[in-house]
Amino acid sequence: MSESTTEFVAESKVSGNQANIPAYVRRELGIDDGDLLRWRFAEDGTLSVEVVHRREGTFDGFEGYDGGPGGDVVVDHDTFGLGPAADEPDE
């Protein structure tokens, strides 16, 4: 991308108070789903936009639960203070 900060790159049409980011701009700045745009007004009336890239997806680093062994849901259900389901007879 050019080093000039005043170069005209692309334009978008506003529709329903929303504007699309042109594909060229998205590619050049590496903008992807989940990234944020921070809008700032300068005293001279110029507008700047900062791209804040999402570090990773919500569960990208999740490797599973390392807790104890699983249990029997039917037996353990009452352990957590929950009674039998409405269609289950009381024992």
Phi and psi in radians as a Rosetta constraint file:
Dihedral C 1 N 2 CA 2 C 2 CIRCULARHARMONIC -1.122 0.35
Dihedral N 2 CA 2 C 2 N 3 CIRCULARHARMONIC 2.628 0.35
Dihedral C 2 N 3 CA 3 C 3 CIRCULARHARMONIC -1.374 0.35
Dihedral N 3 CA 3 C 3 N 4 CIRCULARHARMONIC -0.244 0.35
Dihedral C 3 N 4 CA 4 C 4 CIRCULARHARMONIC -1.248 0.35
Dihedral N 4 CA 4 C 4 N 5 CIRCULARHARMONIC 2.317 0.35
Dihedral C 4 N 5 CA 5 C 5 CIRCULARHARMONIC -1.575 0.35
Dihedral N 5 CA 5 C 5 N 6 CIRCULARHARMONIC -0.054 0.35
Dihedral C 5 N 6 CA 6 C 6 CIRCULARHARMONIC -1.872 0.35
Dihedral N 6 CA 6 C 6 N 7 CIRCULARHARMONIC 0.026 0.35
Dihedral C 6 N 7 CA 7 C 7 CIRCULARHARMONIC -1.179 0.35
Dihedral N 7 CA 7 C 7 N 8 CIRCULARHARMONIC 2.341 0.35
Dihedral C 7 N 8 CA 8 C 8 CIRCULARHARMONIC -1.303 0.35
Dihedral N 8 CA 8 C 8 N 9 CIRCULARHARMONIC 2.194 0.35
Dihedral C 8 N 9 CA 9 C 9 CIRCULARHARMONIC -1.900 0.35
Dihedral N 9 CA 9 C 9 N 10 CIRCULARHARMONIC -0.876 0.35
Dihedral C 9 N 10 CA 10 C 10 CIRCULARHARMONIC -2.890 0.35
Dihedral N 10 CA 10 C 10 N 11 CIRCULARHARMONIC 2.990 0.35
Dihedral C 10 N 11 CA 11 C 11 CIRCULARHARMONIC -2.430 0.35
Dihedral N 11 CA 11 C 11 N 12 CIRCULARHARMONIC 2.774 0.35
Dihedral C 11 N 12 CA 12 C 12 CIRCULARHARMONIC -2.311 0.35
Dihedral N 12 CA 12 C 12 N 13 CIRCULARHARMONIC 2.664 0.35
Dihedral C 12 N 13 CA 13 C 13 CIRCULARHARMONIC -1.733 0.35
Dihedral N 13 CA 13 C 13 N 14 CIRCULARHARMONIC 2.350 0.35
Dihedral C 13 N 14 CA 14 C 14 CIRCULARHARMONIC -1.453 0.35
Dihedral N 14 CA 14 C 14 N 15 CIRCULARHARMONIC 2.317 0.35
Dihedral C 14 N 15 CA 15 C 15 CIRCULARHARMONIC -2.453 0.35
Dihedral N 15 CA 15 C 15 N 16 CIRCULARHARMONIC 2.094 0.35
Dihedral C 15 N 16 CA 16 C 16 CIRCULARHARMONIC 1.110 0.35
Dihedral N 16 CA 16 C 16 N 17 CIRCULARHARMONIC 0.661 0.35
Dihedral C 16 N 17 CA 17 C 17 CIRCULARHARMONIC 1.091 0.35
Dihedral N 17 CA 17 C 17 N 18 CIRCULARHARMONIC 0.394 0.35
Dihedral C 17 N 18 CA 18 C 18 CIRCULARHARMONIC -2.260 0.35
Dihedral N 18 CA 18 C 18 N 19 CIRCULARHARMONIC 2.599 0.35
Dihedral C 18 N 19 CA 19 C 19 CIRCULARHARMONIC -2.284 0.35
Dihedral N 19 CA 19 C 19 N 20 CIRCULARHARMONIC 2.446 0.35
Dihedral C 19 N 20 CA 20 C 20 CIRCULARHARMONIC -1.412 0.35
Dihedral N 20 CA 20 C 20 N 21 CIRCULARHARMONIC 2.582 0.35
Dihedral C 20 N 21 CA 21 C 21 CIRCULARHARMONIC -1.589 0.35
Dihedral N 21 CA 21 C 21 N 22 CIRCULARHARMONIC 2.129 0.35
Dihedral C 21 N 22 CA 22 C 22 CIRCULARHARMONIC -0.973 0.35
Dihedral N 22 CA 22 C 22 N 23 CIRCULARHARMONIC 2.522 0.35
Dihedral C 22 N 23 CA 23 C 23 CIRCULARHARMONIC -0.970 0.35
Dihedral N 23 CA 23 C 23 N 24 CIRCULARHARMONIC -0.719 0.35
Dihedral C 23 N 24 CA 24 C 24 CIRCULARHARMONIC -1.026 0.35
Dihedral N 24 CA 24 C 24 N 25 CIRCULARHARMONIC -0.758 0.35
Dihedral C 24 N 25 CA 25 C 25 CIRCULARHARMONIC -1.164 0.35
Dihedral N 25 CA 25 C 25 N 26 CIRCULARHARMONIC -0.766 0.35
Dihedral C 25 N 26 CA 26 C 26 CIRCULARHARMONIC -1.028 0.35
Dihedral N 26 CA 26 C 26 N 27 CIRCULARHARMONIC -0.787 0.35
Dihedral C 26 N 27 CA 27 C 27 CIRCULARHARMONIC -1.153 0.35
Dihedral N 27 CA 27 C 27 N 28 CIRCULARHARMONIC -0.815 0.35
Dihedral C 27 N 28 CA 28 C 28 CIRCULARHARMONIC -1.090 0.35
Dihedral N 28 CA 28 C 28 N 29 CIRCULARHARMONIC -0.628 0.35
Dihedral C 28 N 29 CA 29 C 29 CIRCULARHARMONIC -1.710 0.35
Dihedral N 29 CA 29 C 29 N 30 CIRCULARHARMONIC -0.015 0.35
Dihedral C 29 N 30 CA 30 C 30 CIRCULARHARMONIC 1.146 0.35
Dihedral N 30 CA 30 C 30 N 31 CIRCULARHARMONIC 0.578 0.35
Dihedral C 30 N 31 CA 31 C 31 CIRCULARHARMONIC -1.350 0.35
Dihedral N 31 CA 31 C 31 N 32 CIRCULARHARMONIC 2.292 0.35
Dihedral C 31 N 32 CA 32 C 32 CIRCULARHARMONIC -2.355 0.35
Dihedral N 32 CA 32 C 32 N 33 CIRCULARHARMONIC 2.942 0.35
Dihedral C 32 N 33 CA 33 C 33 CIRCULARHARMONIC -0.918 0.35
Dihedral N 33 CA 33 C 33 N 34 CIRCULARHARMONIC 2.368 0.35
Dihedral C 33 N 34 CA 34 C 34 CIRCULARHARMONIC 1.622 0.35
Dihedral N 34 CA 34 C 34 N 35 CIRCULARHARMONIC -0.271 0.35
Dihedral C 34 N 35 CA 35 C 35 CIRCULARHARMONIC -1.238 0.35
Dihedral N 35 CA 35 C 35 N 36 CIRCULARHARMONIC 2.720 0.35
Dihedral C 35 N 36 CA 36 C 36 CIRCULARHARMONIC -1.893 0.35
Dihedral N 36 CA 36 C 36 N 37 CIRCULARHARMONIC 2.639 0.35
Dihedral C 36 N 37 CA 37 C 37 CIRCULARHARMONIC -2.017 0.35
Dihedral N 37 CA 37 C 37 N 38 CIRCULARHARMONIC 2.181 0.35
Dihedral C 37 N 38 CA 38 C 38 CIRCULARHARMONIC -1.829 0.35
Dihedral N 38 CA 38 C 38 N 39 CIRCULARHARMONIC 2.117 0.35
Dihedral C 38 N 39 CA 39 C 39 CIRCULARHARMONIC -1.752 0.35
Dihedral N 39 CA 39 C 39 N 40 CIRCULARHARMONIC 2.358 0.35
Dihedral C 39 N 40 CA 40 C 40 CIRCULARHARMONIC -2.390 0.35
Dihedral N 40 CA 40 C 40 N 41 CIRCULARHARMONIC 2.396 0.35
Dihedral C 40 N 41 CA 41 C 41 CIRCULARHARMONIC -1.741 0.35
Dihedral N 41 CA 41 C 41 N 42 CIRCULARHARMONIC 2.351 0.35
Dihedral C 41 N 42 CA 42 C 42 CIRCULARHARMONIC -1.627 0.35
Dihedral N 42 CA 42 C 42 N 43 CIRCULARHARMONIC 2.822 0.35
Dihedral C 42 N 43 CA 43 C 43 CIRCULARHARMONIC -1.042 0.35
Dihedral N 43 CA 43 C 43 N 44 CIRCULARHARMONIC -0.497 0.35
Dihedral C 43 N 44 CA 44 C 44 CIRCULARHARMONIC -1.434 0.35
Dihedral N 44 CA 44 C 44 N 45 CIRCULARHARMONIC 0.074 0.35
Dihedral C 44 N 45 CA 45 C 45 CIRCULARHARMONIC 1.608 0.35
Dihedral N 45 CA 45 C 45 N 46 CIRCULARHARMONIC -0.040 0.35
Dihedral C 45 N 46 CA 46 C 46 CIRCULARHARMONIC -1.353 0.35
Dihedral N 46 CA 46 C 46 N 47 CIRCULARHARMONIC 2.671 0.35
Dihedral C 46 N 47 CA 47 C 47 CIRCULARHARMONIC -1.980 0.35
Dihedral N 47 CA 47 C 47 N 48 CIRCULARHARMONIC 2.350 0.35
Dihedral C 47 N 48 CA 48 C 48 CIRCULARHARMONIC -2.171 0.35
Dihedral N 48 CA 48 C 48 N 49 CIRCULARHARMONIC 2.644 0.35
Dihedral C 48 N 49 CA 49 C 49 CIRCULARHARMONIC -2.220 0.35
Dihedral N 49 CA 49 C 49 N 50 CIRCULARHARMONIC 2.215 0.35
Dihedral C 49 N 50 CA 50 C 50 CIRCULARHARMONIC -1.856 0.35
Dihedral N 50 CA 50 C 50 N 51 CIRCULARHARMONIC 2.305 0.35
Dihedral C 50 N 51 CA 51 C 51 CIRCULARHARMONIC -1.591 0.35
Dihedral N 51 CA 51 C 51 N 52 CIRCULARHARMONIC 2.175 0.35
Dihedral C 51 N 52 CA 52 C 52 CIRCULARHARMONIC -1.936 0.35
Dihedral N 52 CA 52 C 52 N 53 CIRCULARHARMONIC 1.874 0.35
Dihedral C 52 N 53 CA 53 C 53 CIRCULARHARMONIC -1.342 0.35
Dihedral N 53 CA 53 C 53 N 54 CIRCULARHARMONIC 2.378 0.35
Dihedral C 53 N 54 CA 54 C 54 CIRCULARHARMONIC -1.159 0.35
Dihedral N 54 CA 54 C 54 N 55 CIRCULARHARMONIC 2.341 0.35
Dihedral C 54 N 55 CA 55 C 55 CIRCULARHARMONIC -1.171 0.35
Dihedral N 55 CA 55 C 55 N 56 CIRCULARHARMONIC -0.824 0.35
Dihedral C 55 N 56 CA 56 C 56 CIRCULARHARMONIC -2.900 0.35
Dihedral N 56 CA 56 C 56 N 57 CIRCULARHARMONIC 2.945 0.35
Dihedral C 56 N 57 CA 57 C 57 CIRCULARHARMONIC -1.176 0.35
Dihedral N 57 CA 57 C 57 N 58 CIRCULARHARMONIC 2.862 0.35
Dihedral C 57 N 58 CA 58 C 58 CIRCULARHARMONIC -0.968 0.35
Dihedral N 58 CA 58 C 58 N 59 CIRCULARHARMONIC -0.740 0.35
Dihedral C 58 N 59 CA 59 C 59 CIRCULARHARMONIC -1.976 0.35
Dihedral N 59 CA 59 C 59 N 60 CIRCULARHARMONIC 0.277 0.35
Dihedral C 59 N 60 CA 60 C 60 CIRCULARHARMONIC -0.989 0.35
Dihedral N 60 CA 60 C 60 N 61 CIRCULARHARMONIC -0.686 0.35
Dihedral C 60 N 61 CA 61 C 61 CIRCULARHARMONIC -1.603 0.35
Dihedral N 61 CA 61 C 61 N 62 CIRCULARHARMONIC 0.042 0.35
Dihedral C 61 N 62 CA 62 C 62 CIRCULARHARMONIC -1.299 0.35
Dihedral N 62 CA 62 C 62 N 63 CIRCULARHARMONIC 2.178 0.35
Dihedral C 62 N 63 CA 63 C 63 CIRCULARHARMONIC -2.004 0.35
Dihedral N 63 CA 63 C 63 N 64 CIRCULARHARMONIC 0.229 0.35
Dihedral C 63 N 64 CA 64 C 64 CIRCULARHARMONIC 1.835 0.35
Dihedral N 64 CA 64 C 64 N 65 CIRCULARHARMONIC 3.010 0.35
Dihedral C 64 N 65 CA 65 C 65 CIRCULARHARMONIC -1.611 0.35
Dihedral N 65 CA 65 C 65 N 66 CIRCULARHARMONIC 2.204 0.35
Dihedral C 65 N 66 CA 66 C 66 CIRCULARHARMONIC -1.758 0.35
Dihedral N 66 CA 66 C 66 N 67 CIRCULARHARMONIC 0.350 0.35
Dihedral C 66 N 67 CA 67 C 67 CIRCULARHARMONIC -1.271 0.35
Dihedral N 67 CA 67 C 67 N 68 CIRCULARHARMONIC -2.930 0.35
Dihedral C 67 N 68 CA 68 C 68 CIRCULARHARMONIC -1.192 0.35
Dihedral N 68 CA 68 C 68 N 69 CIRCULARHARMONIC -3.130 0.35
Dihedral C 68 N 69 CA 69 C 69 CIRCULARHARMONIC -1.128 0.35
Dihedral N 69 CA 69 C 69 N 70 CIRCULARHARMONIC 2.712 0.35
Dihedral C 69 N 70 CA 70 C 70 CIRCULARHARMONIC -1.154 0.35
Dihedral N 70 CA 70 C 70 N 71 CIRCULARHARMONIC 3.083 0.35
Dihedral C 70 N 71 CA 71 C 71 CIRCULARHARMONIC -2.345 0.35
Dihedral N 71 CA 71 C 71 N 72 CIRCULARHARMONIC -3.035 0.35
Dihedral C 71 N 72 CA 72 C 72 CIRCULARHARMONIC -1.661 0.35
Dihedral N 72 CA 72 C 72 N 73 CIRCULARHARMONIC 1.940 0.35
Dihedral C 72 N 73 CA 73 C 73 CIRCULARHARMONIC -0.998 0.35
Dihedral N 73 CA 73 C 73 N 74 CIRCULARHARMONIC -0.703 0.35
Dihedral C 73 N 74 CA 74 C 74 CIRCULARHARMONIC -1.134 0.35
Dihedral N 74 CA 74 C 74 N 75 CIRCULARHARMONIC -0.734 0.35
Dihedral C 74 N 75 CA 75 C 75 CIRCULARHARMONIC -1.312 0.35
Dihedral N 75 CA 75 C 75 N 76 CIRCULARHARMONIC -0.784 0.35
Dihedral C 75 N 76 CA 76 C 76 CIRCULARHARMONIC -1.294 0.35
Dihedral N 76 CA 76 C 76 N 77 CIRCULARHARMONIC -0.259 0.35
Dihedral C 76 N 77 CA 77 C 77 CIRCULARHARMONIC -0.913 0.35
Dihedral N 77 CA 77 C 77 N 78 CIRCULARHARMONIC -0.824 0.35
Dihedral C 77 N 78 CA 78 C 78 CIRCULARHARMONIC -1.273 0.35
Dihedral N 78 CA 78 C 78 N 79 CIRCULARHARMONIC -0.342 0.35
Dihedral C 78 N 79 CA 79 C 79 CIRCULARHARMONIC -1.060 0.35
Dihedral N 79 CA 79 C 79 N 80 CIRCULARHARMONIC -0.534 0.35
Dihedral C 79 N 80 CA 80 C 80 CIRCULARHARMONIC -1.641 0.35
Dihedral N 80 CA 80 C 80 N 81 CIRCULARHARMONIC 0.302 0.35
Dihedral C 80 N 81 CA 81 C 81 CIRCULARHARMONIC 1.418 0.35
Dihedral N 81 CA 81 C 81 N 82 CIRCULARHARMONIC 0.280 0.35
Dihedral C 81 N 82 CA 82 C 82 CIRCULARHARMONIC -1.831 0.35
Dihedral N 82 CA 82 C 82 N 83 CIRCULARHARMONIC 2.360 0.35
Dihedral C 82 N 83 CA 83 C 83 CIRCULARHARMONIC -1.428 0.35
Dihedral N 83 CA 83 C 83 N 84 CIRCULARHARMONIC 3.125 0.35
Dihedral C 83 N 84 CA 84 C 84 CIRCULARHARMONIC -1.116 0.35
Dihedral N 84 CA 84 C 84 N 85 CIRCULARHARMONIC 2.666 0.35
Dihedral C 84 N 85 CA 85 C 85 CIRCULARHARMONIC -1.064 0.35
Dihedral N 85 CA 85 C 85 N 86 CIRCULARHARMONIC 2.752 0.35
Dihedral C 85 N 86 CA 86 C 86 CIRCULARHARMONIC -1.035 0.35
Dihedral N 86 CA 86 C 86 N 87 CIRCULARHARMONIC -0.532 0.35
Dihedral C 86 N 87 CA 87 C 87 CIRCULARHARMONIC -1.621 0.35
Dihedral N 87 CA 87 C 87 N 88 CIRCULARHARMONIC 0.081 0.35
Dihedral C 87 N 88 CA 88 C 88 CIRCULARHARMONIC -1.764 0.35
Dihedral N 88 CA 88 C 88 N 89 CIRCULARHARMONIC 2.333 0.35
Dihedral C 88 N 89 CA 89 C 89 CIRCULARHARMONIC -1.239 0.35
Dihedral N 89 CA 89 C 89 N 90 CIRCULARHARMONIC 2.535 0.35
Dihedral C 89 N 90 CA 90 C 90 CIRCULARHARMONIC -1.183 0.35
Dihedral N 90 CA 90 C 90 N 91 CIRCULARHARMONIC 2.492 0.35
